[in-house]
């Protein structure tokens, strides 16, 4: 296993150095390669999310953490991250990189749709951040069962996650789209809570279908299409017969979820919120396996 991890580390290091050159390689390797230390789908980072919408005097840096790529570097990094996504669809570091290097057109369309919705406009104006500094987890825990806030707290608590677990943005070259990508990532766990999907492979693929149909991001389609190849017999049957059709219906029929100001709905009953957003009730409860009591059998079942 250690040899395999070293080989994967070397592969990504080679891709990074070839793509961005030696001057940026060390920084970028720290961003990408650190994910290989753990198979956990969330990685906590200490990042200032107050992205600037104005260009920096340095052309290469448009916002904090930005890494400017040439067209050739972008192609190479896209190909490398895509290959690693196919090798292991739950690698959030590779998925994040692939999403950023391929998502420009989709992010522009997401922004346009948000601007057409009053709640979406408010989100773009206020730019709310999902983090431990902005969300009172104790308050969410105190809410009644069945509310969005309580279900979100339970999702985080049972699975050992926290609101700071989403990766910062590095490869989006349009400052106006940086927040769109960040918002997409930060509401991912809220979608799990809203739709009653646990964070194992089946639940992740279901959410990816909803995200793909809603946002059009190529990364979401890639994960949704290739993720099921890692299912075992039990989850394959559930997926093809029940959950994929449900996810596709929800993705097509639901209100545009990027325009939902989730932070203003903590006290809402989840079932009522689903009806308002035109989301069907989950066909069967897979929600919430407590990692402290039960091992994740998402791939082998």
C-alpha positions as CSV (number, residue, x, y, z in Angstrom):
1,X,0.0,0.0,0.0
2,X,2.8,2.4,0.9
3,X,4.5,1.7,-2.5
4,X,1.2,2.4,-4.3
5,X,0.8,5.7,-2.5
6,X,4.4,6.7,-3.4
7,X,3.7,5.9,-7.0
8,X,0.6,8.0,-7.0
9,X,2.5,10.8,-5.3
10,X,5.2,10.7,-7.9
11,X,2.6,10.6,-10.7
12,X,0.9,13.7,-9.4
13,X,4.2,15.5,-8.7
14,X,5.3,14.8,-12.3
15,X,2.0,16.2,-13.7
16,X,2.3,19.3,-11.5
17,X,5.9,20.1,-12.4
18,X,5.2,19.5,-16.1
19,X,2.1,21.7,-16.0
20,X,3.1,24.7,-14.0
21,X,6.9,24.7,-13.9
22,X,9.3,24.7,-11.0
23,X,8.5,28.2,-9.7
24,X,4.9,27.1,-8.8
25,X,5.4,23.4,-8.4
26,X,6.2,23.3,-4.7
27,X,3.1,25.4,-3.8
28,X,0.8,23.4,-6.1
29,X,2.2,20.1,-4.9
30,X,1.3,21.1,-1.4
31,X,-2.2,21.9,-2.5
32,X,-2.8,18.7,-4.5
33,X,-0.5,16.0,-3.2
34,X,-1.4,16.4,0.5
35,X,-4.7,14.7,-0.3
36,X,-2.8,11.4,-0.9
37,X,-2.0,11.2,2.8
38,X,-5.6,10.3,3.6
39,X,-8.6,8.8,1.8
40,X,-10.9,11.0,3.7
41,X,-13.1,13.0,1.3
42,X,-12.8,16.2,3.4
43,X,-9.6,18.1,4.0
44,X,-9.6,20.9,6.5
45,X,-7.6,24.0,5.3
46,X,-7.0,27.3,7.0
47,X,-7.9,29.7,4.3
48,X,-9.1,33.3,4.1
49,X,-12.3,33.0,2.0
50,X,-12.7,36.7,1.6
51,X,-11.8,36.7,-2.1
52,X,-11.3,40.0,-3.8
53,X,-13.3,40.8,-6.9
54,X,-10.6,43.1,-8.2
55,X,-7.5,42.2,-10.1
56,X,-4.2,42.1,-8.2
57,X,-1.4,44.3,-9.5
58,X,0.5,41.0,-10.2
59,X,-1.1,39.6,-13.3
60,X,-0.5,36.0,-12.1
61,X,-2.5,36.5,-9.0
62,X,-6.2,37.6,-9.3
63,X,-7.2,36.6,-5.7
64,X,-5.7,34.9,-2.7
65,X,-4.5,31.4,-3.6
66,X,-4.9,31.9,-7.4
67,X,-2.4,30.0,-9.6
68,X,-2.3,31.3,-13.2
69,X,-2.0,28.6,-15.9
70,X,-1.1,28.9,-19.6
71,X,-3.3,27.1,-22.0
72,X,-0.9,24.2,-22.3
73,X,-0.5,24.0,-18.5
74,X,-4.3,23.9,-18.2
75,X,-4.6,21.1,-20.7
76,X,-1.9,19.0,-19.0
77,X,-3.3,19.5,-15.5
78,X,-6.8,18.8,-16.7
79,X,-5.6,15.5,-18.3
80,X,-3.7,14.5,-15.3
81,X,-6.4,15.3,-12.8
82,X,-9.0,13.6,-15.0
83,X,-6.9,10.4,-15.1
84,X,-6.6,10.4,-11.3
85,X,-10.4,11.0,-10.9
86,X,-11.1,7.9,-13.0
87,X,-8.6,5.9,-11.0
88,X,-10.2,7.0,-7.7
89,X,-13.5,8.9,-8.0
90,X,-13.5,9.9,-4.4
91,X,-10.3,11.9,-4.5
92,X,-11.5,15.4,-3.7
93,X,-8.1,17.0,-4.5
94,X,-8.1,15.7,-8.1
95,X,-11.9,16.3,-8.5
96,X,-11.4,19.9,-7.3
97,X,-8.6,20.5,-9.7
98,X,-10.5,18.9,-12.6
99,X,-13.6,20.9,-11.7
100,X,-11.7,24.2,-11.8
101,X,-9.8,23.6,-15.0
102,X,-12.9,22.6,-16.9
103,X,-15.7,24.5,-15.3
104,X,-15.4,28.1,-16.8
105,X,-18.4,27.9,-19.2
106,X,-20.6,26.1,-16.7
107,X,-19.8,28.5,-13.9
108,X,-20.7,31.5,-16.1
109,X,-24.1,29.9,-16.8
110,X,-24.6,29.2,-13.1
111,X,-23.9,32.9,-12.3
112,X,-26.4,34.0,-15.0
113,X,-29.1,31.8,-13.5
114,X,-28.4,33.1,-10.0
115,X,-28.7,36.6,-11.2
116,X,-32.1,35.8,-12.6
117,X,-33.4,34.8,-9.1
118,X,-33.9,37.3,-6.2
119,X,-32.4,34.8,-3.7
120,X,-29.6,34.1,-6.0
121,X,-28.9,37.8,-6.4
122,X,-28.8,38.2,-2.7
123,X,-26.3,35.3,-2.3
124,X,-24.0,36.9,-4.9
125,X,-24.3,40.3,-3.2
126,X,-23.7,39.1,0.4
127,X,-21.4,36.2,-0.5
128,X,-22.1,34.1,2.5
129,X,-19.4,31.6,3.6
130,X,-20.0,28.2,5.2
131,X,-17.4,27.9,7.9
132,X,-17.1,27.3,11.6
133,X,-16.8,31.0,12.1
134,X,-20.1,31.9,10.4
135,X,-22.2,28.9,11.5
136,X,-23.2,28.3,15.1
137,X,-23.1,24.6,15.4
138,X,-24.4,24.6,19.0
139,X,-27.5,26.4,17.8
140,X,-28.0,23.9,15.0
141,X,-27.7,21.1,17.4
142,X,-30.4,22.7,19.6
143,X,-33.0,22.8,16.7
144,X,-35.8,20.2,16.6
145,X,-35.2,17.0,14.7
146,X,-36.2,17.2,11.1
147,X,-35.1,20.8,10.6
148,X,-32.5,21.6,8.0
149,X,-30.1,22.9,10.6
150,X,-30.4,19.8,12.8
151,X,-30.0,17.5,9.9
152,X,-26.9,19.4,8.7
153,X,-25.4,19.3,12.3
154,X,-26.1,15.5,12.4
155,X,-24.5,15.0,9.1
156,X,-21.3,16.8,10.2
157,X,-21.3,15.3,13.7
158,X,-22.0,11.6,12.7
159,X,-19.4,11.6,10.0
160,X,-16.7,13.6,11.7
161,X,-16.9,16.5,9.2
162,X,-16.8,20.2,9.9
163,X,-17.9,23.3,7.9
164,X,-14.2,24.2,7.1
165,X,-13.6,21.0,5.1
166,X,-14.0,22.4,1.6
167,X,-10.9,23.2,-0.5
168,X,-10.1,26.7,-1.6
169,X,-10.2,27.7,-5.2
170,X,-6.9,28.0,-7.2
171,X,-7.3,27.6,-10.9
172,X,-10.4,29.8,-11.8
173,X,-9.1,32.8,-13.8
174,X,-12.3,34.9,-13.6
175,X,-12.6,36.7,-10.2
176,X,-16.3,36.9,-10.7
177,X,-16.6,33.1,-10.8
178,X,-14.3,32.3,-7.9
179,X,-17.1,32.7,-5.4
180,X,-19.5,30.6,-7.5
181,X,-17.1,27.6,-7.4
182,X,-16.5,28.1,-3.7
183,X,-20.3,28.3,-3.0
184,X,-20.8,25.1,-5.0
185,X,-18.3,23.3,-2.8
186,X,-19.5,24.7,0.5
187,X,-23.2,23.8,0.0
188,X,-22.3,20.2,-1.0
189,X,-22.8,18.8,2.5
190,X,-26.0,20.8,2.8
191,X,-27.3,19.0,-0.3
192,X,-26.5,15.7,1.4
193,X,-28.5,16.9,4.4
194,X,-31.4,18.2,2.3
195,X,-31.6,15.0,0.2
196,X,-30.9,12.5,2.9
197,X,-27.8,11.0,1.3
198,X,-24.9,9.8,3.4
199,X,-21.3,10.4,2.3
200,X,-20.5,7.0,1.0
201,X,-20.0,6.1,-2.7
202,X,-23.7,5.6,-3.5
203,X,-24.7,8.8,-1.7
204,X,-21.9,10.8,-3.4
205,X,-22.8,9.6,-6.9
206,X,-26.5,10.4,-6.3
207,X,-25.6,14.0,-5.2
208,X,-23.2,14.3,-8.2
209,X,-26.1,13.6,-10.6
210,X,-28.2,16.3,-9.0
211,X,-25.2,18.7,-9.2
212,X,-24.4,17.8,-12.7
213,X,-27.9,18.4,-14.0
214,X,-28.2,21.6,-12.0
215,X,-24.8,23.2,-12.7
216,X,-23.5,21.5,-15.9
217,X,-20.0,21.2,-14.4
218,X,-18.0,18.5,-16.4
219,X,-16.5,17.3,-13.2
220,X,-19.9,16.4,-11.8
221,X,-20.8,14.5,-14.9
222,X,-17.5,12.6,-14.8
223,X,-18.0,11.6,-11.2
224,X,-21.6,10.6,-11.8
225,X,-20.9,8.5,-14.8
226,X,-17.7,6.7,-13.6
227,X,-18.4,6.5,-9.9
228,X,-20.8,3.6,-10.2
229,X,-18.1,1.3,-11.5
230,X,-16.8,1.1,-8.0
231,X,-20.2,-0.1,-6.6
232,X,-20.6,-3.7,-5.3
233,X,-23.6,-5.8,-6.2
234,X,-25.9,-4.5,-3.4
235,X,-25.4,-0.8,-4.2
236,X,-25.4,-1.4,-7.9
237,X,-28.9,-2.8,-7.8
238,X,-30.1,0.0,-5.6
239,X,-28.5,2.6,-7.8
240,X,-29.7,1.5,-11.2
241,X,-33.2,0.5,-10.0
242,X,-34.0,3.3,-7.6
243,X,-31.5,6.0,-6.9
244,X,-30.2,7.1,-10.3
245,X,-33.8,7.6,-11.7
246,X,-34.7,9.5,-8.5
247,X,-31.5,11.7,-8.7
248,X,-32.1,12.5,-12.3
249,X,-35.7,13.5,-11.7
250,X,-34.6,15.7,-8.7
251,X,-31.8,17.3,-10.7
252,X,-34.1,18.2,-13.6
253,X,-37.2,19.2,-11.6
254,X,-35.9,21.0,-8.5
255,X,-35.5,24.7,-8.1
256,X,-32.0,25.9,-9.0
257,X,-30.3,24.9,-5.7
258,X,-27.3,27.3,-6.2
259,X,-29.9,30.1,-5.7
260,X,-31.1,28.7,-2.3
261,X,-29.8,30.7,0.6
262,X,-29.6,27.7,2.9
263,X,-28.4,29.7,5.9
264,X,-31.7,31.4,6.0
265,X,-33.6,28.1,6.2
266,X,-32.0,26.4,9.3
267,X,-35.4,26.3,11.2
268,X,-37.3,24.9,8.2
269,X,-38.6,21.4,8.3
270,X,-36.6,19.4,5.7
271,X,-39.7,17.7,4.2
272,X,-41.4,21.1,3.8
273,X,-38.3,22.6,2.2
274,X,-38.1,19.7,-0.2
275,X,-41.7,20.3,-1.3
276,X,-41.0,24.0,-1.8
277,X,-37.9,23.2,-3.9
278,X,-39.7,20.5,-5.8
279,X,-37.5,17.7,-4.5
280,X,-39.0,14.2,-4.2
281,X,-38.7,12.5,-0.8
282,X,-35.8,10.0,-0.8
283,X,-37.0,6.6,-2.0
284,X,-35.4,4.8,1.0
285,X,-33.5,6.2,4.0
286,X,-29.8,5.6,3.7
287,X,-29.2,8.4,6.1
288,X,-27.1,8.5,8.6
289,X,-24.6,5.7,9.3
290,X,-22.6,6.7,12.3
291,X,-18.9,6.1,11.6
292,X,-18.3,5.6,15.3
293,X,-20.5,2.5,15.2
294,X,-20.4,1.1,11.7
295,X,-17.7,0.8,9.1
296,X,-18.4,2.3,5.7
297,X,-19.3,-0.6,3.3
298,X,-20.1,1.7,0.4
299,X,-17.7,0.1,-2.1
300,X,-17.9,-3.6,-1.2
301,X,-21.7,-3.9,-0.7
